[in-house]
Amino acid sequence: MSLKVGDIITFERTFTTEDVEMFTKVSGDKGIHHLTPDEQGRLVVQGLLTATLPTKVGGDNNVLARTMNFEFLRPVFTSDTIICEVTIEQFEKRDNRTHITSSFLCTNQHEKQVLRGNFAGVIL
C-alpha cells in the first residue's frame, strides 16, 4: 500500500466479553467495571484495548510509533462496534526513513465519538 497525505484508512471492530477477559489477563487491568456486567449485561472495554484500533492500522502499515496521544471521550462496552478512521497528516522521506504523522477518530455504532488522538513514527 502506498500512503500519501490525506489518505483515510478505516478499521472496524466489535468488542466481545472474551476480548475484555483476555485483555484483563494480559494487562492486569482488573477494574471492577471490566469484570462486572452492567444492567444490560455489558462490560466496559479497557481504554487501551479500544486504543488497539489505531495501533492496528499503524501495524498494518509497518509504522514504528515514536509518539501516541489518546483522548478517551466516552466508555466503550462489549457488543459495541467501533469504527476507527486514521488520517495521514504527514508522510515524507528524510534521513533515509519515511516519517509519518496521523490523526485518528473512533466512533461507536451510534456515531458517538469514543476516542481521538494522533501518532507519529517511521515506516520500517
N, CA, C and O atoms as a GROMACS GRO file, in nm:
protein
  496
    1MET      N    1   0.084  -0.119   0.000
    1MET     CA    2   0.000   0.000   0.000
    1MET      C    3   0.088   0.124   0.000
    1MET      O    4   0.183   0.134   0.078
    2SER      N    5   0.058   0.215  -0.085
    2SER     CA    6   0.133   0.340  -0.091
    2SER      C    7   0.050   0.449  -0.024
    2SER      O    8  -0.057   0.486  -0.073
    3LEU      N    9   0.100   0.500   0.087
    3LEU     CA   10   0.028   0.603   0.160
    3LEU      C   11   0.066   0.742   0.112
    3LEU      O   12   0.175   0.764   0.059
    4LYS      N   13  -0.028   0.835   0.131
    4LYS     CA   14   0.000   0.975   0.099
    4LYS      C   15  -0.082   1.063   0.192
    4LYS      O   16  -0.181   1.019   0.250
    5VAL      N   17  -0.041   1.187   0.204
    5VAL     CA   18  -0.112   1.284   0.287
    5VAL      C   19  -0.257   1.292   0.241
    5VAL      O   20  -0.286   1.300   0.122
    6GLY      N   21  -0.348   1.289   0.338
    6GLY     CA   22  -0.490   1.296   0.309
    6GLY      C   23  -0.560   1.162   0.304
    6GLY      O   24  -0.683   1.156   0.311
    7ASP      N   25  -0.484   1.053   0.291
    7ASP     CA   26  -0.546   0.920   0.291
    7ASP      C   27  -0.618   0.897   0.423
    7ASP      O   28  -0.572   0.938   0.530
    8ILE      N   29  -0.732   0.830   0.414
    8ILE     CA   30  -0.808   0.789   0.532
    8ILE      C   31  -0.819   0.638   0.528
    8ILE      O   32  -0.869   0.580   0.432
    9ILE      N   33  -0.772   0.575   0.635
    9ILE     CA   34  -0.777   0.430   0.647
    9ILE      C   35  -0.878   0.397   0.756
    9ILE      O   36  -0.872   0.453   0.865
   10THR      N   37  -0.972   0.308   0.725
   10THR     CA   38  -1.079   0.275   0.819
   10THR      C   39  -1.067   0.130   0.863
   10THR      O   40  -1.039   0.041   0.784
   11PHE      N   41  -1.090   0.110   0.993
   11PHE     CA   42  -1.093  -0.025   1.051
   11PHE      C   43  -1.209  -0.030   1.148
   11PHE      O   44  -1.236   0.067   1.220
   12GLU      N   45  -1.278  -0.143   1.151
   12GLU     CA   46  -1.396  -0.159   1.236
   12GLU      C   47  -1.382  -0.286   1.318
   12GLU      O   48  -1.332  -0.388   1.270
   13ARG      N   49  -1.428  -0.279   1.444
   13ARG     CA   50  -1.422  -0.397   1.531
   13ARG      C   51  -1.536  -0.392   1.630
   13ARG      O   52  -1.571  -0.286   1.682
   14THR      N   53  -1.596  -0.509   1.656
   14THR     CA   54  -1.696  -0.525   1.760
   14THR      C   55  -1.629  -0.595   1.877
   14THR      O   56  -1.576  -0.705   1.862
   15PHE      N   57  -1.632  -0.532   1.994
   15PHE     CA   58  -1.567  -0.588   2.112
   15PHE      C   59  -1.659  -0.688   2.181
   15PHE      O   60  -1.780  -0.668   2.192
   16THR      N   61  -1.598  -0.797   2.228
   16THR     CA   62  -1.673  -0.905   2.294
   16THR      C   63  -1.629  -0.918   2.440
   16THR      O   64  -1.527  -0.863   2.481
   17THR      N   65  -1.709  -0.992   2.515
   17THR     CA   66  -1.673  -1.024   2.653
   17THR      C   67  -1.539  -1.098   2.656
   17THR      O   68  -1.457  -1.073   2.744
   18GLU      N   69  -1.518  -1.188   2.562
   18GLU     CA   70  -1.393  -1.264   2.556
   18GLU      C   71  -1.274  -1.172   2.534
   18GLU      O   72  -1.167  -1.194   2.591
   19ASP      N   73  -1.291  -1.068   2.450
   19ASP     CA   74  -1.183  -0.971   2.429
   19ASP      C   75  -1.144  -0.905   2.561
   19ASP      O   76  -1.026  -0.895   2.593
   20VAL      N   77  -1.244  -0.861   2.637
   20VAL     CA   78  -1.217  -0.794   2.764
   20VAL      C   79  -1.152  -0.891   2.863
   20VAL      O   80  -1.059  -0.853   2.934
   21GLU      N   81  -1.200  -1.014   2.867
   21GLU     CA   82  -1.142  -1.113   2.959
   21GLU      C   83  -0.996  -1.141   2.925
   21GLU      O   84  -0.911  -1.147   3.014
   22MET      N   85  -0.965  -1.158   2.796
   22MET     CA   86  -0.826  -1.183   2.756
   22MET      C   87  -0.738  -1.062   2.785
   22MET      O   88  -0.626  -1.078   2.834
   23PHE      N   89  -0.787  -0.941   2.756
   23PHE     CA   90  -0.708  -0.821   2.780
   23PHE      C   91  -0.686  -0.801   2.930
   23PHE      O   92  -0.580  -0.754   2.971
   24THR      N   93  -0.784  -0.837   3.011
   24THR     CA   94  -0.769  -0.829   3.156
   24THR      C   95  -0.654  -0.918   3.201
   24THR      O   96  -0.572  -0.876   3.284
   25LYS      N   97  -0.646  -1.038   3.147
   25LYS     CA   98  -0.537  -1.130   3.184
   25LYS      C   99  -0.401  -1.076   3.140
   25LYS      O  100  -0.305  -1.081   3.215
   26VAL      N  101  -0.394  -1.024   3.018
   26VAL     CA  102  -0.267  -0.976   2.964
   26VAL      C  103  -0.223  -0.847   3.032
   26VAL      O  104  -0.106  -0.832   3.066
   27SER      N  105  -0.316  -0.754   3.053
   27SER     CA  106  -0.280  -0.621   3.103
   27SER      C  107  -0.279  -0.613   3.256
   27SER      O  108  -0.210  -0.529   3.313
   28GLY      N  109  -0.355  -0.699   3.320
   28GLY     CA  110  -0.370  -0.690   3.465
   28GLY      C  111  -0.469  -0.582   3.506
   28GLY      O  112  -0.486  -0.556   3.626
   29ASP      N  113  -0.536  -0.518   3.410
   29ASP     CA  114  -0.634  -0.414   3.439
   29ASP      C  115  -0.763  -0.482   3.484
   29ASP      O  116  -0.845  -0.524   3.402
   30LYS      N  117  -0.780  -0.493   3.616
   30LYS     CA  118  -0.893  -0.566   3.673
   30LYS      C  119  -0.993  -0.472   3.740
   30LYS      O  120  -1.054  -0.507   3.841
   31GLY      N  121  -1.010  -0.353   3.682
   31GLY     CA  122  -1.110  -0.262   3.736
   31GLY      C  123  -1.246  -0.331   3.741
   31GLY      O  124  -1.282  -0.405   3.650
   32ILE      N  125  -1.320  -0.306   3.847
   32ILE     CA  126  -1.449  -0.373   3.868
   32ILE      C  127  -1.542  -0.355   3.748
   32ILE      O  128  -1.622  -0.444   3.718
   33HIS      N  129  -1.532  -0.241   3.679
   33HIS     CA  130  -1.617  -0.214   3.563
   33HIS      C  131  -1.581  -0.302   3.443
   33HIS      O  132  -1.658  -0.314   3.348
   34HIS      N  133  -1.462  -0.364   3.447
   34HIS     CA  134  -1.423  -0.458   3.342
   34HIS      C  135  -1.462  -0.602   3.376
   34HIS      O  136  -1.455  -0.691   3.292
   35LEU      N  137  -1.502  -0.623   3.501
   35LEU     CA  138  -1.531  -0.759   3.549
   35LEU      C  139  -1.679  -0.782   3.580
   35LEU      O  140  -1.726  -0.896   3.577
   36THR      N  141  -1.752  -0.675   3.609
   36THR     CA  142  -1.892  -0.688   3.650
   36THR      C  143  -1.982  -0.626   3.544
   36THR      O  144  -1.972  -0.506   3.516
   37PRO      N  145  -2.070  -0.705   3.484
   37PRO     CA  146  -2.160  -0.652   3.380
   37PRO      C  147  -2.255  -0.546   3.436
   37PRO      O  148  -2.293  -0.550   3.553
   38ASP      N  149  -2.291  -0.452   3.351
   38ASP     CA  150  -2.391  -0.351   3.388
   38ASP      C  151  -2.531  -0.412   3.377
   38ASP      O  152  -2.545  -0.531   3.350
   39GLU      N  153  -2.633  -0.330   3.397
   39GLU     CA  154  -2.771  -0.380   3.394
   39GLU      C  155  -2.811  -0.435   3.258
   39GLU      O  156  -2.911  -0.506   3.246
   40GLN      N  157  -2.734  -0.403   3.154
   40GLN     CA  158  -2.762  -0.455   3.020
   40GLN      C  159  -2.673  -0.576   2.986
   40GLN      O  160  -2.678  -0.628   2.875
   41GLY      N  161  -2.592  -0.619   3.085
   41GLY     CA  162  -2.507  -0.736   3.065
   41GLY      C  163  -2.375  -0.706   2.995
   41GLY      O  164  -2.306  -0.797   2.950
   42ARG      N  165  -2.340  -0.577   2.986
   42ARG     CA  166  -2.218  -0.538   2.915
   42ARG      C  167  -2.105  -0.509   3.013
   42ARG      O  168  -2.128  -0.469   3.127
   43LEU      N  169  -1.983  -0.530   2.966
   43LEU     CA  170  -1.865  -0.488   3.039
   43LEU      C  171  -1.809  -0.362   2.975
   43LEU      O  172  -1.829  -0.339   2.855
   44VAL      N  173  -1.740  -0.280   3.053
   44VAL     CA  174  -1.670  -0.166   2.996
   44VAL      C  175  -1.538  -0.218   2.938
   44VAL      O  176  -1.462  -0.286   3.007
   45VAL      N  177  -1.512  -0.186   2.814
   45VAL     CA  178  -1.388  -0.225   2.746
   45VAL      C  179  -1.275  -0.136   2.798
   45VAL      O  180  -1.293  -0.015   2.810
   46GLN      N  181  -1.160  -0.195   2.828
   46GLN     CA  182  -1.045  -0.118   2.872
   46GLN      C  183  -1.010  -0.014   2.766
   46GLN      O  184  -1.017  -0.041   2.646
   47GLY      N  185  -0.972   0.106   2.813
   47GLY     CA  186  -0.935   0.212   2.720
   47GLY      C  187  -0.823   0.171   2.627
   47GLY      O  188  -0.827   0.199   2.508
   48LEU      N  189  -0.722   0.105   2.682
   48LEU     CA  190  -0.609   0.065   2.597
   48LEU      C  191  -0.646  -0.047   2.500
   48LEU      O  192  -0.582  -0.062   2.396
   49LEU      N  193  -0.748  -0.125   2.533
   49LEU     CA  194  -0.797  -0.223   2.435
   49LEU      C  195  -0.865  -0.149   2.320
   49LEU      O  196  -0.848  -0.185   2.203
   50THR      N  197  -0.942  -0.046   2.351
   50THR     CA  198  -1.002   0.037   2.246
   50THR      C  199  -0.892   0.101   2.161
   50THR      O  200  -0.907   0.114   2.039
   51ALA      N  201  -0.783   0.140   2.225
   51ALA     CA  202  -0.672   0.206   2.155
   51ALA      C  203  -0.598   0.112   2.060
   51ALA      O  204  -0.512   0.157   1.984
   52THR      N  205  -0.629  -0.016   2.064
   52THR     CA  206  -0.565  -0.107   1.968
   52THR      C  207  -0.616  -0.086   1.826
   52THR      O  208  -0.554  -0.135   1.731
   53LEU      N  209  -0.727  -0.015   1.809
   53LEU     CA  210  -0.777   0.008   1.673
   53LEU      C  211  -0.681   0.093   1.591
   53LEU      O  212  -0.639   0.049   1.484
   54PRO      N  213  -0.643   0.213   1.636
   54PRO     CA  214  -0.547   0.288   1.555
   54PRO      C  215  -0.409   0.222   1.551
   54PRO      O  216  -0.337   0.237   1.452
   55THR      N  217  -0.371   0.151   1.656
   55THR     CA  218  -0.240   0.085   1.651
   55THR      C  219  -0.241  -0.030   1.552
   55THR      O  220  -0.137  -0.063   1.495
   56LYS      N  221  -0.357  -0.093   1.530
   56LYS     CA  222  -0.367  -0.199   1.430
   56LYS      C  223  -0.344  -0.141   1.290
   56LYS      O  224  -0.275  -0.201   1.207
   57VAL      N  225  -0.403  -0.025   1.264
   57VAL     CA  226  -0.383   0.039   1.134
   57VAL      C  227  -0.235   0.074   1.116
   57VAL      O  228  -0.180   0.053   1.008
   58GLY      N  229  -0.171   0.125   1.221
   58GLY     CA  230  -0.027   0.152   1.214
   58GLY      C  231   0.052   0.026   1.187
   58GLY      O  232   0.142   0.025   1.103
   59GLY      N  233   0.018  -0.081   1.257
   59GLY     CA  234   0.088  -0.208   1.237
   59GLY      C  235   0.070  -0.263   1.097
   59GLY      O  236   0.164  -0.319   1.040
   60ASP      N  237  -0.049  -0.247   1.042
   60ASP     CA  238  -0.075  -0.294   0.905
   60ASP      C  239   0.015  -0.223   0.804
   60ASP      O  240   0.040  -0.275   0.695
   61ASN      N  241   0.063  -0.104   0.841
   61ASN     CA  242   0.146  -0.025   0.750
   61ASN      C  243   0.291  -0.014   0.798
   61ASN      O  244   0.366   0.073   0.754
   62ASN      N  245   0.329  -0.106   0.889
   62ASN     CA  246   0.467  -0.116   0.938
   62ASN      C  247   0.518   0.013   1.001
   62ASN      O  248   0.634   0.049   0.984
   63VAL      N  249   0.430   0.082   1.075
   63VAL     CA  250   0.469   0.203   1.146
   63VAL      C  251   0.533   0.164   1.280
   63VAL      O  252   0.474   0.091   1.359
   64LEU      N  253   0.653   0.214   1.301
   64LEU     CA  254   0.718   0.203   1.431
   64LEU      C  255   0.688   0.335   1.502
   64LEU      O  256   0.749   0.437   1.472
   65ALA      N  257   0.594   0.331   1.597
   65ALA     CA  258   0.546   0.454   1.661
   65ALA      C  259   0.653   0.513   1.752
   65ALA      O  260   0.724   0.441   1.822
   66ARG      N  261   0.662   0.643   1.749
   66ARG     CA  262   0.751   0.717   1.840
   66ARG      C  263   0.669   0.791   1.944
   66ARG      O  264   0.710   0.800   2.060
   67THR      N  265   0.555   0.844   1.904
   67THR     CA  266   0.465   0.910   1.998
   67THR      C  267   0.322   0.867   1.968
   67THR      O  268   0.286   0.841   1.853
   68MET      N  269   0.241   0.860   2.074
   68MET     CA  270   0.099   0.827   2.061
   68MET      C  271   0.024   0.908   2.165
   68MET      O  272   0.063   0.911   2.282
   69ASN      N  273  -0.082   0.974   2.123
   69ASN     CA  274  -0.166   1.052   2.214
   69ASN      C  275  -0.310   1.003   2.201
   69ASN      O  276  -0.363   0.991   2.091
   70PHE      N  277  -0.371   0.976   2.316
   70PHE     CA  278  -0.509   0.928   2.319
   70PHE      C  279  -0.594   1.019   2.407
   70PHE      O  280  -0.552   1.058   2.516
   71GLU      N  281  -0.714   1.052   2.359
   71GLU     CA  282  -0.812   1.120   2.442
   71GLU      C  283  -0.937   1.032   2.443
   71GLU      O  284  -1.005   1.017   2.341
   72PHE      N  285  -0.966   0.976   2.560
   72PHE     CA  286  -1.079   0.885   2.575
   72PHE      C  287  -1.203   0.970   2.606
   72PHE      O  288  -1.209   1.036   2.710
   73LEU      N  289  -1.301   0.967   2.516
   73LEU     CA  290  -1.414   1.059   2.523
   73LEU      C  291  -1.538   1.002   2.591
   73LEU      O  292  -1.612   1.075   2.656
   74ARG      N  293  -1.560   0.871   2.578
   74ARG     CA  294  -1.673   0.807   2.644
   74ARG      C  295  -1.646   0.657   2.650
   74ARG      O  296  -1.564   0.606   2.574
   75PRO      N  297  -1.714   0.587   2.739
   75PRO     CA  298  -1.689   0.444   2.753
   75PRO      C  299  -1.729   0.364   2.628
   75PRO      O  300  -1.819   0.402   2.554
   76VAL      N  301  -1.658   0.256   2.609
   76VAL     CA  302  -1.691   0.156   2.507
   76VAL      C  303  -1.734   0.031   2.583
   76VAL      O  304  -1.671  -0.007   2.682
   77PHE      N  305  -1.840  -0.033   2.536
   77PHE     CA  306  -1.893  -0.150   2.602
   77PHE      C  307  -1.881  -0.273   2.511
   77PHE      O  308  -1.872  -0.260   2.389
   78THR      N  309  -1.880  -0.390   2.574
   78THR     CA  310  -1.885  -0.512   2.493
   78THR      C  311  -2.012  -0.506   2.408
   78THR      O  312  -2.115  -0.457   2.454
   79SER      N  313  -2.003  -0.555   2.290
   79SER     CA  314  -2.104  -0.556   2.183
   79SER      C  315  -2.107  -0.424   2.106
   79SER      O  316  -2.180  -0.414   2.007
   80ASP      N  317  -2.030  -0.323   2.148
   80ASP     CA  318  -2.018  -0.201   2.068
   80ASP      C  319  -1.931  -0.228   1.946
   80ASP      O  320  -1.831  -0.298   1.954
   81THR      N  321  -1.971  -0.171   1.834
   81THR     CA  322  -1.889  -0.174   1.714
   81THR      C  323  -1.824  -0.037   1.700
   81THR      O  324  -1.892   0.065   1.694
   82ILE      N  325  -1.693  -0.037   1.695
   82ILE     CA  326  -1.617   0.088   1.689
   82ILE      C  327  -1.554   0.099   1.550
   82ILE      O  328  -1.489   0.007   1.502
   83ILE      N  329  -1.574   0.214   1.489
   83ILE     CA  330  -1.514   0.244   1.359
   83ILE      C  331  -1.401   0.343   1.383
   83ILE      O  332  -1.422   0.450   1.440
   84CYS      N  333  -1.283   0.308   1.338
   84CYS     CA  334  -1.165   0.393   1.356
   84CYS      C  335  -1.122   0.445   1.219
   84CYS      O  336  -1.099   0.368   1.126
   85GLU      N  337  -1.112   0.578   1.209
   85GLU     CA  338  -1.063   0.641   1.087
   85GLU      C  339  -0.930   0.707   1.116
   85GLU      O  340  -0.921   0.796   1.201
   86VAL      N  341  -0.828   0.663   1.047
   86VAL     CA  342  -0.693   0.719   1.062
   86VAL      C  343  -0.666   0.804   0.939
   86VAL      O  344  -0.679   0.758   0.826
   87THR      N  345  -0.628   0.929   0.962
   87THR     CA  346  -0.598   1.022   0.853
   87THR      C  347  -0.449   1.050   0.850
   87THR      O  348  -0.391   1.088   0.952
   88ILE      N  349  -0.388   1.033   0.735
   88ILE     CA  350  -0.245   1.060   0.718
   88ILE      C  351  -0.227   1.211   0.707
   88ILE      O  352  -0.276   1.274   0.613
   89GLU      N  353  -0.157   1.268   0.804
   89GLU     CA  354  -0.136   1.413   0.810
   89GLU      C  355  -0.001   1.452   0.748
   89GLU      O  356   0.010   1.557   0.684
   90GLN      N  357   0.099   1.368   0.767
   90GLN     CA  358   0.233   1.395   0.713
   90GLN      C  359   0.291   1.262   0.669
   90GLN      O  360   0.276   1.160   0.737
   91PHE      N  361   0.356   1.263   0.555
   91PHE     CA  362   0.419   1.142   0.501
   91PHE      C  363   0.536   1.190   0.415
   91PHE      O  364   0.516   1.237   0.303
   92GLU      N  365   0.656   1.176   0.468
   92GLU     CA  366   0.770   1.227   0.392
   92GLU      C  367   0.895   1.144   0.419
   92GLU      O  368   0.914   1.089   0.527
   93LYS      N  369   0.978   1.138   0.316
   93LYS     CA  370   1.107   1.069   0.328
   93LYS      C  371   1.213   1.171   0.362
   93LYS      O  372   1.228   1.273   0.295
   94ARG      N  373   1.288   1.140   0.470
   94ARG     CA  374   1.402   1.223   0.507
   94ARG      C  375   1.493   1.140   0.597
   94ARG      O  376   1.446   1.051   0.669
   95ASP      N  377   1.619   1.170   0.594
   95ASP     CA  378   1.717   1.098   0.675
   95ASP      C  379   1.711   0.947   0.651
   95ASP      O  380   1.725   0.868   0.744
   96ASN      N  381   1.690   0.907   0.524
   96ASN     CA  382   1.683   0.766   0.486
   96ASN      C  383   1.569   0.690   0.553
   96ASN      O  384   1.574   0.568   0.564
   97ARG      N  385   1.466   0.762   0.597
   97ARG     CA  386   1.349   0.699   0.659
   97ARG      C  387   1.223   0.768   0.608
   97ARG      O  388   1.226   0.881   0.560
   98THR      N  389   1.113   0.696   0.618
   98THR     CA  390   0.984   0.755   0.586
   98THR      C  391   0.914   0.790   0.716
   98THR      O  392   0.885   0.702   0.797
   99HIS      N  393   0.889   0.917   0.737
   99HIS     CA  394   0.825   0.967   0.859
   99HIS      C  395   0.676   0.984   0.833
   99HIS      O  396   0.634   1.027   0.726
  100ILE      N  397   0.597   0.948   0.935
  100ILE     CA  398   0.452   0.956   0.920
  100ILE      C  399   0.392   1.018   1.047
  100ILE      O  400   0.436   0.990   1.158
  101THR      N  401   0.293   1.102   1.027
  101THR     CA  402   0.212   1.156   1.136
  101THR      C  403   0.067   1.136   1.096
  101THR      O  404   0.028   1.166   0.983
  102SER      N  405  -0.012   1.084   1.189
  102SER     CA  406  -0.153   1.056   1.160
  102SER      C  407  -0.240   1.099   1.277
  102SER      O  408  -0.196   1.101   1.392
  103SER      N  409  -0.362   1.134   1.245
  103SER     CA  410  -0.463   1.157   1.348
  103SER      C  411  -0.567   1.047   1.334
  103SER      O  412  -0.578   0.984   1.228
  104PHE      N  413  -0.643   1.025   1.440
  104PHE     CA  414  -0.748   0.924   1.432
  104PHE      C  415  -0.869   0.966   1.512
  104PHE      O  416  -0.860   1.044   1.606
  105LEU      N  417  -0.982   0.911   1.471
  105LEU     CA  418  -1.109   0.933   1.540
  105LEU      C  419  -1.185   0.801   1.539
  105LEU      O  420  -1.203   0.739   1.434
  106CYS      N  421  -1.229   0.760   1.656
  106CYS     CA  422  -1.306   0.637   1.670
  106CYS      C  423  -1.447   0.671   1.716
  106CYS      O  424  -1.466   0.746   1.812
  107THR      N  425  -1.546   0.615   1.647
  107THR     CA  426  -1.686   0.637   1.682
  107THR      C  427  -1.756   0.503   1.701
  107THR      O  428  -1.714   0.401   1.645
  108ASN      N  429  -1.861   0.504   1.782
  108ASN     CA  430  -1.936   0.380   1.802
  108ASN      C  431  -2.049   0.369   1.700
  108ASN      O  432  -2.067   0.455   1.615
  109GLN      N  433  -2.125   0.262   1.712
  109GLN     CA  434  -2.233   0.235   1.617
  109GLN      C  435  -2.344   0.340   1.622
  109GLN      O  436  -2.430   0.345   1.534
  110HIS      N  437  -2.342   0.425   1.725
  110HIS     CA  438  -2.440   0.533   1.736
  110HIS      C  439  -2.382   0.667   1.689
  110HIS      O  440  -2.440   0.773   1.712
  111GLU      N  441  -2.266   0.658   1.623
  111GLU     CA  442  -2.193   0.775   1.570
  111GLU      C  443  -2.147   0.871   1.680
  111GLU      O  444  -2.130   0.990   1.656
  112LYS      N  445  -2.127   0.818   1.800
  112LYS     CA  446  -2.074   0.896   1.912
  112LYS      C  447  -1.923   0.877   1.916
  112LYS      O  448  -1.875   0.764   1.906
  113GLN      N  449  -1.850   0.986   1.930
  113GLN     CA  450  -1.704   0.977   1.938
  113GLN      C  451  -1.664   0.914   2.071
  113GLN      O  452  -1.714   0.953   2.177
  114VAL      N  453  -1.574   0.816   2.064
  114VAL     CA  454  -1.529   0.749   2.185
  114VAL      C  455  -1.380   0.768   2.211
  114VAL      O  456  -1.334   0.759   2.325
  115LEU      N  457  -1.303   0.794   2.105
  115LEU     CA  458  -1.158   0.806   2.120
  115LEU      C  459  -1.105   0.890   2.005
  115LEU      O  460  -1.148   0.875   1.890
  116ARG      N  461  -1.010   0.977   2.037
  116ARG     CA  462  -0.940   1.050   1.931
  116ARG      C  463  -0.797   1.071   1.975
  116ARG      O  464  -0.763   1.059   2.093
  117GLY      N  465  -0.714   1.102   1.876
  117GLY     CA  466  -0.575   1.125   1.909
  117GLY      C  467  -0.489   1.129   1.785
  117GLY      O  468  -0.536   1.156   1.674
  118ASN      N  469  -0.360   1.101   1.806
  118ASN     CA  470  -0.267   1.102   1.695
  118ASN      C  471  -0.146   1.017   1.728
  118ASN      O  472  -0.122   0.983   1.844
  119PHE      N  473  -0.072   0.983   1.624
  119PHE     CA  474   0.055   0.912   1.645
  119PHE      C  475   0.152   0.954   1.537
  119PHE      O  476   0.114   0.998   1.429
  120ALA      N  477   0.279   0.940   1.570
  120ALA     CA  478   0.385   0.971   1.474
  120ALA      C  479   0.493   0.866   1.487
  120ALA      O  480   0.514   0.808   1.594
  121GLY      N  481   0.562   0.842   1.378
  121GLY     CA  482   0.670   0.744   1.379
  121GLY      C  483   0.735   0.733   1.244
  121GLY      O  484   0.727   0.823   1.160
  122VAL      N  485   0.800   0.621   1.226
  122VAL     CA  486   0.867   0.593   1.098
  122VAL      C  487   0.814   0.462   1.044
  122VAL      O  488   0.769   0.376   1.119
  123ILE      N  489   0.821   0.448   0.914
  123ILE     CA  490   0.780   0.324   0.849
  123ILE      C  491   0.904   0.240   0.828
  123ILE      O  492   1.004   0.286   0.773
  124LEU      N  493   0.895   0.117   0.872
  124LEU     CA  494   1.009   0.027   0.857
  124LEU      C  495   1.022  -0.025   0.716
  124LEU      O  496   1.113  -0.103   0.687
   0.00000   0.00000   0.00000
